Amino acid sequence: KAGVTQTPRYLIKTRGQQVTLSCSPISGHRSVSWYQQTPGQGLQFLFEYFSETQRNKGNFPGRFSGRQFSNSRSEMNVSTLELGDSALYLCASSWQGYEQYFGPGTRLTVT
Amino acid sequence: GENVEQHPSTLSVQEGDSAVIKCTYSDSASNYFPWYKQELGKRPQLIIDIRSNVGEKKDQRIAVTLNKTAKHFSLHITETQPEDSAVYFCAVRPFGNEKLTFGTGTRLTIIP
């Protein structure tokens, strides 16, 4: 099976802009979770989608949102970008209740 | 919410020796404990995991032990090799929830 894929791999944006990141899970996996990784805060959970519904949400402001499509692909959106949003954004997919496998991530730089 | 502490933050080990990384957690509802290895510039890779109904699990040179009473679990790597150099993260997940709470990571360096 193909692994989790994420696009784009790298992104440079300026403060105030918005960005959309995409994640395609492993075939058959219906759960997609998003994480933010930074040197200072480590790996932090953003949210999780299952069957197009957000089931869990982490402690991030409302500027961070996401959605999932009927084919389980997921997108996350960050509006009004801030310098502190610079991070590696990782998605992970799983077959409910089992192991989570990560994609390669999208490195977002906000200038 | 769940709190996961991971120690040590850095660990240097002579090639061929063993390495042990320990994590403690706070939520007794946690029942799934994976370990991820992340090499520089790469994605976290699941290397081993354990569920709360098991005390120990082994996969070749890697083992994980779980003490639910004390709320801690450990990663053991034996006969370390240079390719084991990476950052290792522990994580916990409660039953019925996909949210992983990660430890702060351990940078393991294998000295040839």
Backbone of each chain as ProteinMPNN parsed JSONL, in Angstrom:
{"seq_chain_A": "KAGVTQTPRYLIKTRGQQVTLSCSPISGHRSVSWYQQTPGQGLQFLFEYFSETQRNKGNFPGRFSGRQFSNSRSEMNVSTLELGDSALYLCASSWQGYEQYFGPGTRLTVT", "coords_chain_A": {"N_chain_A": [[0.846, -1.195, 0.0], [0.391, 2.288, -0.661], [1.981, 4.897, 1.185], [1.131, 7.469, 3.616], [0.495, 10.569, 2.173], [1.449, 13.987, 1.706], [0.739, 17.28, 0.656], [1.449, 20.737, -0.059], [5.011, 20.014, 0.094], [6.707, 21.957, 1.028], [6.305, 25.344, 2.021], [6.062, 28.816, 1.787], [4.87, 31.618, 3.346], [3.426, 34.868, 3.971], [2.846, 36.927, 6.849], [-0.508, 37.187, 7.911], [-1.633, 36.069, 5.674], [-3.455, 33.192, 4.351], [-3.449, 29.588, 4.481], [-3.648, 26.374, 2.931], [-3.376, 22.996, 3.582], [-2.814, 19.663, 2.441], [-3.739, 16.222, 2.868], [-3.392, 12.847, 2.131], [-4.629, 9.824, 3.113], [-3.506, 6.467, 4.019], [-4.705, 3.892, 1.955], [-7.926, 2.781, 2.769], [-7.808, 3.605, 5.38], [-9.678, 5.5, 7.623], [-9.481, 7.402, 9.527], [-8.005, 10.485, 10.123], [-5.478, 12.37, 11.505], [-4.106, 15.477, 12.614], [-1.022, 17.092, 13.322], [1.105, 19.492, 14.869], [4.476, 20.29, 14.642], [7.08, 21.715, 16.37], [10.294, 23.106, 17.323], [10.207, 24.176, 19.894], [7.733, 23.485, 21.14], [7.33, 20.853, 20.537], [5.61, 17.904, 19.455], [2.326, 18.476, 18.775], [-1.131, 17.877, 19.098], [-3.573, 18.677, 16.747], [-6.207, 18.253, 15.456], [-8.647, 15.654, 14.778], [-10.136, 13.711, 12.249], [-12.851, 11.696, 11.24], [-14.659, 9.791, 9.032], [-15.567, 12.146, 7.747], [-16.182, 13.795, 9.864], [-15.285, 15.923, 12.548], [-13.749, 14.629, 15.298], [-12.108, 14.984, 17.484], [-10.391, 17.669, 19.075], [-7.562, 19.735, 19.46], [-5.767, 22.098, 21.564], [-5.789, 24.632, 20.024], [-6.042, 27.854, 18.421], [-9.055, 29.193, 16.825], [-8.285, 29.843, 14.291], [-7.14, 27.748, 13.105], [-8.299, 25.186, 11.199], [-10.086, 22.398, 9.787], [-10.982, 19.799, 7.437], [-12.627, 16.886, 6.147], [-12.909, 14.761, 3.39], [-15.173, 12.695, 1.429], [-13.646, 10.624, 0.431], [-11.808, 10.206, 2.356], [-9.561, 11.819, 2.27], [-7.918, 14.661, 3.627], [-7.941, 18.096, 4.579], [-6.229, 20.865, 6.008], [-6.583, 24.142, 7.25], [-5.11, 27.268, 7.776], [-5.764, 30.393, 8.89], [-5.112, 33.931, 8.67], [-2.222, 34.092, 9.117], [0.441, 33.807, 11.501], [3.74, 34.629, 12.719], [4.494, 32.696, 14.546], [3.261, 30.435, 13.637], [4.889, 29.061, 12.02], [6.114, 25.958, 11.26], [6.426, 22.345, 11.223], [3.941, 20.577, 9.726], [2.202, 17.756, 10.331], [0.403, 14.969, 9.151], [-1.444, 12.092, 10.138], [-2.568, 8.807, 9.54], [-4.982, 6.288, 10.344], [-6.408, 3.029, 10.864], [-9.249, 2.844, 12.528], [-8.536, 3.01, 15.926], [-6.189, 1.674, 15.794], [-2.711, 1.479, 14.802], [-1.057, 4.611, 14.156], [0.072, 6.165, 11.244], [2.47, 8.29, 9.921], [2.58, 11.036, 7.583], [4.957, 12.678, 5.337], [5.005, 15.327, 6.023], [4.366, 18.9, 5.932], [6.341, 21.619, 5.54], [5.956, 24.664, 6.839], [6.72, 28.004, 6.46], [6.492, 31.14, 7.837], [6.759, 34.459, 7.031]], "CA_chain_A": [[0.0, 0.0, 0.0], [1.109, 3.547, -0.618], [1.935, 5.518, 2.497], [0.445, 8.746, 3.756], [1.143, 11.625, 1.394], [1.057, 15.347, 2.044], [1.138, 18.319, -0.286], [2.791, 20.673, -0.62], [6.019, 19.645, 1.086], [7.261, 23.196, 1.569], [5.441, 26.493, 1.755], [6.461, 30.075, 2.411], [3.765, 32.57, 3.325], [3.654, 36.066, 4.777], [1.88, 37.156, 7.925], [-1.834, 37.65, 7.499], [-2.186, 35.22, 4.612], [-3.989, 31.921, 4.793], [-2.812, 28.473, 3.805], [-4.363, 25.096, 2.98], [-2.496, 21.841, 3.448], [-3.585, 18.491, 2.075], [-3.244, 14.93, 3.346], [-4.071, 11.658, 1.606], [-4.287, 8.728, 4.027], [-3.306, 5.126, 3.487], [-5.96, 3.353, 1.455], [-8.672, 2.02, 3.771], [-7.8, 4.325, 6.664], [-10.715, 6.523, 7.645], [-9.161, 8.419, 10.528], [-6.862, 11.345, 9.818], [-5.152, 13.314, 12.577], [-3.112, 16.492, 12.265], [-0.14, 17.497, 14.404], [2.07, 20.556, 14.613], [5.757, 20.007, 15.288], [8.008, 22.832, 16.47], [11.383, 22.8, 18.262], [9.883, 24.591, 21.253], [6.532, 22.835, 21.684], [7.286, 19.43, 20.21], [4.492, 17.42, 18.633], [1.059, 18.802, 19.422], [-2.316, 17.447, 18.378], [-4.464, 19.735, 16.258], [-7.556, 17.692, 15.392], [-8.801, 14.351, 14.143], [-11.361, 13.526, 11.475], [-13.255, 10.323, 10.92], [-15.881, 9.819, 8.232], [-15.924, 13.539, 7.443], [-16.576, 14.485, 11.091], [-14.211, 16.181, 13.496], [-14.063, 13.914, 16.535], [-11.297, 15.512, 18.578], [-9.728, 18.931, 18.756], [-6.55, 20.139, 20.428], [-5.855, 23.457, 22.096], [-5.314, 25.621, 19.064], [-7.085, 28.863, 18.157], [-9.997, 28.925, 15.748], [-7.665, 30.083, 12.974], [-6.783, 26.423, 12.598], [-9.501, 24.412, 10.917], [-9.843, 21.304, 8.87], [-12.144, 19.079, 6.95], [-12.314, 15.603, 5.524], [-13.785, 14.465, 2.257], [-15.754, 11.347, 1.446], [-12.607, 9.631, 0.115], [-10.942, 10.256, 3.539], [-8.539, 12.86, 2.163], [-8.195, 15.735, 4.58], [-7.245, 19.368, 4.439], [-6.269, 21.782, 7.14], [-6.468, 25.526, 6.842], [-4.723, 28.23, 8.807], [-6.047, 31.749, 8.404], [-4.41, 35.042, 9.325], [-0.972, 33.478, 9.589], [1.343, 34.512, 12.403], [5.111, 34.098, 12.66], [4.542, 31.504, 15.388], [2.664, 29.278, 12.967], [5.95, 28.361, 11.296], [6.223, 24.631, 11.874], [6.193, 21.183, 10.37], [2.592, 20.069, 9.941], [2.173, 16.332, 10.028], [-0.851, 14.258, 9.316], [-1.29, 10.667, 10.383], [-3.814, 8.084, 9.298], [-5.085, 5.008, 11.037], [-7.653, 2.294, 10.823], [-9.701, 3.245, 13.855], [-8.09, 2.314, 17.114], [-4.935, 0.988, 15.568], [-1.503, 2.299, 14.684], [-1.085, 5.815, 13.326], [1.235, 6.296, 10.365], [2.633, 9.693, 9.559], [3.045, 11.498, 6.294], [6.272, 13.351, 5.393], [4.85, 16.659, 6.581], [4.482, 20.13, 5.159], [7.083, 22.624, 6.309], [5.411, 25.999, 6.602], [7.498, 29.136, 6.965], [5.745, 32.398, 7.787], [7.702, 35.585, 7.121]], "C_chain_A": [[0.876, 1.237, 0.0], [0.946, 4.151, 0.765], [1.123, 6.79, 2.491], [1.204, 9.8, 2.94], [0.586, 12.983, 1.794], [1.557, 16.302, 0.976], [0.685, 19.679, 0.218], [3.794, 20.252, 0.456], [6.622, 20.873, 1.764], [6.388, 24.361, 1.131], [6.001, 27.709, 2.482], [5.333, 31.064, 2.236], [4.162, 33.793, 4.153], [2.549, 36.21, 5.809], [0.567, 37.685, 7.372], [-2.465, 36.814, 6.395], [-2.819, 33.97, 5.208], [-3.357, 30.806, 3.955], [-3.679, 27.221, 3.949], [-3.383, 23.973, 2.694], [-3.353, 20.61, 3.2], [-2.915, 17.205, 2.549], [-4.076, 13.811, 2.732], [-3.672, 10.464, 2.446], [-3.984, 7.434, 3.281], [-4.675, 4.581, 3.069], [-6.648, 2.485, 2.515], [-8.708, 2.678, 5.131], [-8.823, 5.451, 6.611], [-10.455, 7.615, 8.666], [-7.918, 9.176, 10.094], [-6.69, 12.341, 10.96], [-4.08, 14.271, 12.088], [-2.337, 16.889, 13.51], [0.752, 18.641, 13.934], [3.361, 20.2, 15.336], [6.658, 21.239, 15.223], [9.111, 22.471, 17.446], [11.004, 23.122, 19.708], [8.758, 23.817, 21.897], [6.436, 21.352, 21.367], [6.125, 19.099, 19.287], [3.191, 17.664, 19.376], [-0.105, 18.467, 18.507], [-3.185, 18.641, 18.007], [-5.911, 19.274, 16.243], [-7.525, 16.355, 14.666], [-10.147, 14.272, 13.445], [-11.589, 12.048, 11.2], [-14.586, 10.397, 10.198], [-16.443, 11.225, 8.112], [-16.346, 14.344, 8.671], [-15.359, 14.713, 11.976], [-14.577, 15.543, 14.821], [-13.311, 14.475, 17.738], [-10.615, 16.79, 18.127], [-8.74, 19.254, 19.864], [-6.738, 21.588, 20.834], [-5.215, 24.469, 21.165], [-6.43, 26.614, 18.787], [-7.927, 28.505, 16.944], [-9.449, 29.198, 14.356], [-7.262, 28.77, 12.301], [-8.075, 25.627, 12.4], [-9.173, 23.3, 9.937], [-11.138, 20.749, 8.33], [-11.669, 17.77, 6.343], [-13.354, 15.314, 4.462], [-14.24, 13.007, 2.298], [-14.732, 10.26, 1.108], [-11.526, 9.589, 1.208], [-9.785, 11.242, 3.426], [-8.927, 14.023, 3.078], [-7.394, 16.978, 4.225], [-7.272, 20.095, 5.768], [-5.967, 23.187, 6.629], [-6.028, 26.366, 8.031], [-4.955, 29.619, 8.225], [-5.241, 32.758, 9.213], [-3.109, 34.554, 9.953], [-0.164, 34.415, 10.472], [2.724, 33.871, 12.308], [5.209, 32.778, 13.434], [3.908, 30.276, 14.777], [3.688, 28.513, 12.129], [6.226, 27.035, 11.999], [6.195, 23.574, 10.791], [4.812, 20.649, 10.71], [2.514, 18.645, 9.416], [0.752, 15.805, 10.095], [-0.534, 12.775, 9.501], [-2.621, 9.988, 10.112], [-3.795, 6.761, 10.049], [-6.4, 4.346, 10.68], [-8.131, 2.311, 12.261], [-9.213, 2.355, 14.985], [-6.775, 1.594, 16.96], [-3.806, 1.988, 15.331], [-1.721, 3.506, 13.78], [0.217, 5.901, 12.539], [1.281, 7.716, 9.831], [3.018, 9.9, 8.109], [4.366, 12.236, 6.445], [6.198, 14.768, 5.942], [4.916, 17.768, 5.543], [5.21, 21.132, 6.033], [6.597, 23.995, 5.898], [6.315, 27.035, 7.245], [6.687, 30.399, 6.769], [6.729, 33.545, 7.993], [6.972, 36.901, 7.318]], "O_chain_A": [[1.962, 1.245, 0.581], [-0.069, 3.957, 1.433], [0.503, 7.145, 1.489], [2.429, 9.892, 3.027], [-0.58, 13.114, 2.167], [2.663, 16.149, 0.457], [-0.361, 19.776, 0.86], [3.427, 20.15, 1.627], [7.0, 20.824, 2.934], [5.817, 24.37, 0.04], [6.368, 27.63, 3.654], [4.888, 31.322, 1.118], [5.113, 33.749, 4.933], [1.453, 35.673, 5.647], [0.547, 38.527, 6.474], [-3.68, 36.844, 6.2], [-2.73, 33.723, 6.411], [-2.81, 31.045, 2.878], [-4.356, 27.035, 4.96], [-2.658, 23.995, 1.699], [-4.48, 20.519, 3.686], [-1.689, 17.113, 2.621], [-5.305, 13.824, 2.803], [-2.492, 10.116, 2.495], [-4.184, 7.331, 2.07], [-5.674, 4.792, 3.756], [-6.039, 1.578, 3.082], [-9.557, 2.341, 5.957], [-8.836, 6.252, 5.677], [-11.134, 8.641, 8.668], [-6.902, 8.576, 9.742], [-7.622, 13.055, 11.331], [-3.25, 13.917, 11.251], [-2.896, 17.01, 14.6], [1.103, 18.738, 12.758], [3.337, 19.848, 16.515], [6.958, 21.74, 14.14], [8.907, 21.623, 18.314], [11.425, 22.43, 20.634], [8.822, 23.518, 23.089], [5.551, 20.666, 21.877], [5.717, 19.908, 18.453], [2.974, 17.133, 20.465], [-0.073, 18.736, 17.306], [-3.49, 19.496, 18.839], [-6.751, 19.841, 16.942], [-6.536, 15.979, 14.037], [-11.166, 14.709, 13.979], [-10.659, 11.276, 10.966], [-15.536, 11.0, 10.698], [-17.628, 11.464, 8.342], [-16.823, 15.47, 8.529], [-14.515, 13.832, 12.139], [-15.606, 15.878, 15.408], [-13.807, 14.447, 18.864], [-10.304, 16.966, 16.949], [-9.029, 19.075, 21.047], [-7.736, 22.221, 20.494], [-4.205, 25.086, 21.504], [-7.61, 26.282, 18.898], [-7.569, 27.637, 16.147], [-10.067, 28.832, 13.357], [-7.071, 28.708, 11.087], [-8.843, 25.43, 13.342], [-8.099, 23.28, 9.335], [-12.232, 21.167, 8.709], [-10.485, 17.575, 6.067], [-14.539, 15.599, 4.637], [-13.754, 12.205, 3.095], [-14.93, 9.097, 1.46], [-10.46, 9.007, 1.008], [-9.089, 11.474, 4.414], [-10.106, 14.32, 3.269], [-6.311, 16.9, 3.646], [-8.212, 19.959, 6.551], [-5.191, 23.373, 5.692], [-6.516, 26.192, 9.148], [-4.396, 29.967, 7.185], [-4.755, 32.458, 10.304], [-2.932, 34.604, 11.17], [-0.088, 35.622, 10.241], [2.864, 32.727, 11.876], [5.92, 31.86, 13.025], [4.005, 29.184, 15.338], [3.388, 27.446, 11.594], [6.535, 27.004, 13.19], [5.975, 23.858, 9.613], [4.544, 20.305, 11.862], [2.728, 18.375, 8.235], [-0.01, 16.159, 10.994], [0.511, 12.284, 9.072], [-3.679, 10.536, 10.421], [-2.739, 6.2, 10.344], [-7.361, 4.991, 10.261], [-7.425, 1.811, 13.137], [-9.436, 1.144, 15.006], [-6.296, 0.967, 17.904], [-3.934, 3.177, 15.621], [-2.451, 3.448, 12.791], [1.308, 5.734, 13.084], [0.284, 8.264, 9.361], [3.682, 9.069, 7.491], [4.851, 12.406, 7.564], [7.225, 15.35, 6.29], [5.442, 17.599, 4.443], [4.758, 21.459, 7.13], [6.796, 24.433, 4.765], [6.634, 26.949, 8.431], [6.246, 30.695, 5.659], [7.44, 33.598, 8.997], [7.607, 37.951, 7.414]]}, "seq_chain_B": "GENVEQHPSTLSVQEGDSAVIKCTYSDSASNYFPWYKQELGKRPQLIIDIRSNVGEKKDQRIAVTLNKTAKHFSLHITETQPEDSAVYFCAVRPFGNEKLTFGTGTRLTIIP", "coords_chain_B": {"N_chain_B": [[-5.711, 17.729, 31.141], [-3.966, 15.032, 29.451], [-0.61, 14.374, 30.456], [2.67, 13.905, 29.488], [5.809, 12.841, 30.377], [9.166, 12.655, 29.389], [12.289, 11.048, 29.566], [15.829, 10.4, 29.213], [16.501, 13.742, 27.876], [18.582, 13.885, 26.116], [20.842, 11.38, 24.973], [23.755, 9.574, 24.92], [25.364, 6.818, 23.614], [27.642, 4.117, 23.575], [28.451, 2.332, 20.659], [26.944, -0.819, 20.313], [26.294, -1.044, 22.971], [23.5, -0.841, 25.334], [20.448, 1.105, 25.221], [18.157, 3.038, 27.098], [15.043, 4.529, 27.366], [12.704, 6.454, 29.108], [9.262, 6.974, 29.886], [6.685, 8.755, 31.566], [3.228, 8.965, 32.435], [0.06, 10.645, 32.953], [-2.712, 10.165, 32.817], [-4.865, 7.719, 33.748], [-6.599, 6.482, 32.046], [-5.335, 6.035, 29.697], [-4.422, 3.733, 27.207], [-2.881, 2.833, 25.165], [0.345, 2.727, 23.855], [2.633, 3.977, 21.941], [5.877, 4.062, 20.309], [7.904, 6.302, 18.533], [10.311, 6.868, 15.988], [12.335, 9.416, 14.797], [14.177, 10.494, 12.235], [16.528, 12.967, 11.111], [14.902, 15.454, 9.337], [12.936, 13.761, 8.47], [9.837, 11.844, 8.525], [8.032, 10.986, 11.568], [8.443, 7.664, 12.564], [6.741, 4.753, 13.277], [7.941, 2.464, 15.609], [7.576, 0.549, 17.565], [4.922, -0.663, 19.633], [2.653, -0.824, 22.451], [-0.039, -2.282, 24.23], [-2.391, -1.772, 26.93], [-3.002, -4.165, 28.13], [-0.852, -5.734, 28.128], [2.404, -6.481, 29.362], [4.975, -6.426, 28.375], [6.727, -6.131, 25.301], [8.452, -7.327, 22.486], [10.655, -6.773, 19.732], [12.936, -7.924, 17.836], [15.8, -6.148, 18.285], [14.598, -4.27, 19.817], [12.554, -3.357, 22.557], [9.644, -2.867, 24.566], [8.478, -1.938, 27.731], [5.825, -1.92, 30.086], [4.418, -0.42, 32.9], [1.584, -0.26, 34.373], [0.542, 0.361, 36.844], [2.377, 2.089, 38.022], [2.339, 3.941, 36.078], [4.208, 4.224, 33.938], [6.336, 3.707, 31.093], [8.806, 2.118, 29.085], [11.399, 2.287, 26.613], [13.601, -0.004, 25.226], [16.653, -0.459, 23.709], [18.778, -2.744, 22.397], [22.18, -3.802, 21.714], [23.128, -1.534, 20.191], [23.321, 0.361, 17.142], [24.928, 2.482, 14.665], [22.88, 3.453, 12.965], [20.761, 3.674, 14.648], [20.79, 6.147, 15.71], [18.899, 8.968, 16.319], [15.9, 10.944, 16.931], [13.769, 9.986, 19.475], [10.388, 9.471, 20.239], [7.975, 9.057, 22.746], [4.524, 8.185, 23.154], [1.088, 8.541, 24.208], [-2.239, 7.243, 24.293], [-5.678, 7.521, 24.912], [-8.332, 5.124, 25.533], [-10.634, 4.654, 22.891], [-10.121, 7.014, 21.597], [-8.423, 8.913, 19.2], [-6.425, 10.706, 19.637], [-3.064, 11.373, 20.042], [-0.816, 11.966, 22.649], [2.268, 13.361, 22.963], [5.577, 12.687, 24.244], [8.447, 14.754, 25.035], [10.616, 14.039, 23.563], [13.693, 12.246, 22.866], [16.981, 12.664, 22.122], [18.979, 10.449, 20.665], [22.259, 9.413, 20.422], [24.542, 7.399, 18.838], [27.691, 6.323, 19.498], [30.381, 5.573, 17.498]], "CA_chain_B": [[-5.438, 16.787, 30.075], [-2.86, 14.093, 29.61], [0.734, 14.936, 30.525], [3.669, 12.856, 29.28], [7.184, 13.269, 30.605], [10.108, 11.737, 28.759], [13.674, 11.241, 30.012], [16.438, 11.723, 29.234], [16.286, 14.505, 26.653], [19.659, 13.459, 25.233], [21.469, 10.145, 25.428], [24.851, 9.114, 24.071], [25.643, 5.427, 23.954], [28.671, 3.49, 22.748], [27.92, 1.314, 19.755], [26.926, -2.15, 20.898], [25.688, -0.986, 24.298], [22.039, -0.697, 25.35], [19.88, 2.426, 25.512], [16.836, 2.966, 27.724], [14.324, 5.798, 27.431], [11.545, 6.233, 29.971], [8.17, 7.959, 29.858], [5.618, 8.639, 32.551], [2.013, 9.625, 31.984], [-0.797, 11.013, 34.081], [-4.102, 9.733, 32.666], [-4.993, 6.268, 33.9], [-7.425, 5.964, 30.952], [-4.482, 5.743, 28.552], [-4.304, 2.284, 27.065], [-2.074, 2.511, 23.99], [1.619, 3.412, 24.089], [3.56, 3.755, 20.816], [7.161, 4.757, 20.237], [8.244, 6.735, 17.188], [11.696, 7.272, 15.708], [12.353, 10.447, 13.774], [15.494, 10.898, 11.754], [16.561, 14.365, 10.713], [14.223, 15.784, 8.09], [12.014, 12.702, 8.032], [8.604, 11.694, 9.287], [8.074, 10.03, 12.678], [8.204, 6.29, 12.116], [6.357, 3.861, 14.371], [8.902, 1.37, 15.708], [7.0, -0.48, 18.418], [3.841, -0.144, 20.465], [2.169, -1.786, 23.436], [-1.363, -1.957, 24.767], [-2.372, -1.83, 28.391], [-3.206, -5.516, 28.639], [0.415, -6.44, 27.941], [3.446, -5.855, 30.169], [6.218, -6.289, 27.638], [6.67, -6.538, 23.897], [9.798, -7.292, 21.938], [10.784, -6.922, 18.291], [14.366, -8.001, 17.556], [16.638, -5.44, 19.272], [13.783, -3.252, 20.485], [11.531, -3.856, 23.47], [8.947, -1.86, 25.368], [7.868, -2.462, 28.953], [4.766, -1.056, 30.604], [3.991, -0.589, 34.281], [0.361, 0.548, 34.451], [0.344, 0.822, 38.222], [3.249, 3.249, 38.216], [2.113, 4.823, 34.927], [5.385, 4.505, 33.136], [6.726, 2.707, 30.106], [10.194, 2.351, 28.674], [11.919, 1.726, 25.362], [14.922, -0.592, 25.394], [17.315, -0.831, 22.458], [20.007, -3.492, 22.692], [23.187, -3.907, 20.631], [22.889, -0.337, 19.388], [24.076, 0.536, 15.9], [24.92, 3.891, 14.248], [21.591, 3.833, 12.362], [19.781, 3.928, 15.706], [20.863, 7.573, 16.057], [17.666, 9.653, 15.896], [15.096, 11.41, 18.054], [12.719, 9.029, 19.796], [9.245, 10.046, 20.946], [6.939, 8.187, 23.263], [3.198, 8.789, 23.059], [0.016, 7.793, 24.868], [-3.564, 7.47, 23.716], [-6.727, 6.89, 25.73], [-9.251, 4.224, 24.848], [-11.707, 5.289, 22.142], [-9.72, 8.35, 21.172], [-7.249, 8.809, 18.331], [-5.456, 11.745, 19.961], [-1.799, 10.984, 20.664], [-0.07, 12.979, 23.392], [3.665, 12.966, 22.824], [6.637, 13.169, 25.107], [9.248, 15.835, 24.448], [11.634, 13.483, 22.682], [15.043, 11.938, 23.329], [17.954, 12.602, 21.021], [19.913, 9.343, 20.907], [23.446, 9.412, 19.575], [25.345, 6.182, 18.98], [29.095, 6.665, 19.277], [31.032, 4.392, 16.876]], "C_chain_B": [[-4.249, 15.906, 30.388], [-1.526, 14.837, 29.621], [1.725, 13.787, 30.407], [5.056, 13.446, 29.476], [8.13, 12.203, 30.065], [11.523, 12.084, 29.203], [14.554, 10.105, 29.51], [16.136, 12.479, 27.946], [17.395, 14.211, 25.639], [20.341, 12.246, 25.846], [22.536, 9.75, 24.421], [25.28, 7.741, 24.555], [26.721, 4.889, 23.012], [28.007, 2.414, 21.884], [28.036, -0.077, 20.382], [26.331, -2.2, 22.293], [24.177, -0.834, 24.177], [21.63, 0.735, 25.674], [18.487, 2.231, 26.09], [16.258, 4.369, 27.817], [13.022, 5.543, 28.183], [10.522, 7.351, 29.839], [7.194, 7.686, 30.986], [4.412, 9.424, 32.056], [1.07, 9.82, 33.154], [-2.199, 10.41, 34.012], [-4.214, 8.209, 32.722], [-5.873, 5.644, 32.815], [-6.599, 5.641, 29.705], [-4.269, 4.252, 28.428], [-3.488, 1.858, 25.855], [-0.832, 3.373, 24.027], [2.589, 3.108, 22.942], [4.865, 4.515, 21.004], [7.461, 5.064, 18.771], [9.717, 7.133, 17.126], [11.647, 8.298, 14.593], [13.783, 10.817, 13.44], [15.382, 12.309, 11.202], [15.886, 14.576, 9.362], [13.226, 14.753, 7.612], [10.782, 12.645, 8.934], [8.822, 10.822, 10.511], [7.664, 8.65, 12.171], [7.874, 5.425, 13.324], [7.32, 2.681, 14.427], [8.393, 0.232, 16.591], [5.88, 0.146, 19.223], [3.384, -1.238, 21.424], [0.81, -1.324, 23.926], [-1.408, -2.319, 26.235], [-2.585, -3.223, 28.953], [-1.949, -6.38, 28.519], [1.491, -5.723, 28.746], [4.742, -5.603, 29.408], [6.016, -6.775, 26.213], [8.05, -6.365, 23.307], [9.763, -7.492, 20.431], [12.262, -6.804, 17.964], [15.137, -7.242, 18.633], [15.856, -4.423, 20.1], [12.736, -3.905, 21.378], [10.882, -2.678, 24.185], [8.342, -2.565, 26.569], [6.883, -1.44, 29.484], [4.453, -1.419, 32.04], [2.779, 0.313, 34.486], [0.131, 1.099, 35.846], [1.137, 2.093, 38.481], [3.09, 4.27, 37.101], [3.418, 5.203, 34.251], [5.679, 3.354, 32.19], [8.086, 3.102, 29.542], [10.497, 1.67, 27.344], [13.328, 1.231, 25.624], [15.458, -0.958, 24.014], [18.619, -1.521, 22.833], [20.911, -3.515, 21.463], [23.054, -2.728, 19.656], [23.849, -0.226, 18.207], [23.994, 2.007, 15.489], [23.574, 4.342, 13.673], [20.475, 3.997, 13.392], [19.798, 5.392, 16.144], [19.659, 8.303, 15.464], [17.038, 10.282, 17.136], [13.948, 10.426, 18.243], [11.636, 9.719, 20.62], [8.371, 8.924, 21.489], [5.604, 8.925, 23.099], [2.209, 7.918, 23.824], [-1.309, 8.175, 24.221], [-4.604, 6.793, 24.593], [-7.631, 6.012, 24.883], [-10.329, 5.028, 24.131], [-11.387, 6.664, 21.602], [-8.458, 8.216, 20.325], [-6.148, 9.806, 18.697], [-4.239, 11.158, 20.652], [-1.217, 12.189, 21.395], [1.363, 12.51, 23.452], [4.524, 13.45, 23.979], [7.49, 14.173, 24.342], [10.41, 15.339, 23.601], [12.977, 13.259, 23.36], [15.949, 11.854, 22.118], [18.995, 11.557, 21.383], [21.058, 9.409, 19.899], [24.245, 8.155, 19.866], [26.778, 6.539, 18.574], [29.812, 5.446, 18.704], [32.278, 3.977, 17.648]], "O_chain_B": [[-3.617, 16.019, 31.439], [-1.338, 15.806, 28.887], [1.631, 12.805, 31.143], [5.429, 14.423, 28.827], [7.918, 11.007, 30.261], [11.914, 13.251, 29.218], [14.091, 8.971, 29.39], [15.568, 11.905, 27.017], [17.163, 14.281, 24.432], [20.412, 12.1, 27.066], [22.265, 9.609, 23.229], [25.525, 7.527, 25.742], [26.712, 5.168, 21.813], [27.12, 1.69, 22.336], [29.084, -0.455, 20.907], [25.909, -3.261, 22.755], [23.637, -0.714, 23.078], [22.371, 1.478, 26.318], [17.729, 1.374, 25.636], [16.921, 5.289, 28.296], [12.328, 4.557, 27.937], [10.874, 8.523, 29.699], [6.912, 6.534, 31.318], [4.554, 10.421, 31.348], [1.256, 9.232, 34.22], [-2.813, 10.168, 35.052], [-3.715, 7.507, 31.843], [-5.9, 4.422, 32.669], [-7.111, 5.039, 28.761], [-3.973, 3.575, 29.413], [-3.404, 0.669, 25.545], [-0.912, 4.589, 24.206], [3.287, 2.095, 22.972], [4.938, 5.482, 21.762], [7.298, 4.217, 17.892], [10.281, 7.66, 18.085], [10.999, 8.084, 13.568], [14.505, 11.381, 14.262], [14.295, 12.783, 10.871], [16.257, 13.952, 8.368], [12.721, 14.84, 6.492], [10.711, 13.314, 9.964], [9.724, 9.984, 10.5], [6.677, 8.496, 11.452], [8.643, 5.372, 14.284], [7.506, 1.977, 13.435], [8.751, -0.926, 16.377], [5.886, 1.353, 19.469], [3.685, -2.417, 21.236], [0.544, -0.126, 24.025], [-0.572, -3.077, 26.727], [-2.367, -3.442, 30.145], [-1.975, -7.585, 28.771], [1.498, -4.494, 28.812], [5.508, -4.698, 29.739], [5.245, -7.698, 25.952], [8.739, -5.384, 23.586], [8.961, -8.267, 19.91], [12.783, -5.697, 17.831], [15.128, -7.657, 19.792], [16.418, -3.787, 20.992], [12.109, -4.892, 20.993], [11.5, -1.631, 24.379], [7.768, -3.647, 26.447], [7.089, -0.234, 29.346], [4.246, -2.589, 32.362], [2.926, 1.508, 34.742], [-0.418, 2.19, 36.004], [0.637, 3.046, 39.079], [3.656, 5.36, 37.18], [3.687, 6.383, 34.024], [5.327, 2.202, 32.442], [8.455, 4.277, 29.531], [9.932, 0.63, 27.006], [14.156, 1.956, 26.177], [14.808, -1.671, 23.25], [19.463, -0.937, 23.513], [20.472, -3.281, 20.337], [22.888, -2.92, 18.451], [25.003, -0.651, 18.263], [23.081, 2.711, 15.921], [23.171, 5.489, 13.872], [19.368, 4.412, 13.048], [18.908, 5.827, 16.876], [19.431, 8.259, 14.255], [17.568, 10.171, 18.242], [13.247, 10.078, 17.292], [11.924, 10.45, 21.568], [8.065, 7.963, 20.784], [5.576, 10.143, 22.927], [2.446, 6.733, 24.058], [-1.473, 9.269, 23.681], [-4.443, 5.634, 24.976], [-7.682, 6.149, 23.66], [-10.877, 5.975, 24.695], [-12.285, 7.4, 21.193], [-7.533, 7.491, 20.691], [-5.057, 9.757, 18.129], [-4.349, 10.528, 21.704], [-1.133, 13.286, 20.842], [1.653, 11.412, 23.926], [4.244, 14.472, 24.604], [7.278, 14.408, 23.152], [11.113, 16.14, 22.985], [13.353, 13.971, 24.292], [15.712, 11.067, 21.202], [19.797, 11.755, 22.296], [20.842, 9.455, 18.688], [24.584, 7.882, 21.018], [27.032, 6.994, 17.459], [29.851, 4.397, 19.346], [32.945, 3.014, 17.272]]}, "name": "protein", "num_of_chains": 2, "seq": "KAGVTQTPRYLIKTRGQQVTLSCSPISGHRSVSWYQQTPGQGLQFLFEYFSETQRNKGNFPGRFSGRQFSNSRSEMNVSTLELGDSALYLCASSWQGYEQYFGPGTRLTVTGENVEQHPSTLSVQEGDSAVIKCTYSDSASNYFPWYKQELGKRPQLIIDIRSNVGEKKDQRIAVTLNKTAKHFSLHITETQPEDSAVYFCAVRPFGNEKLTFGTGTRLTIIP"}
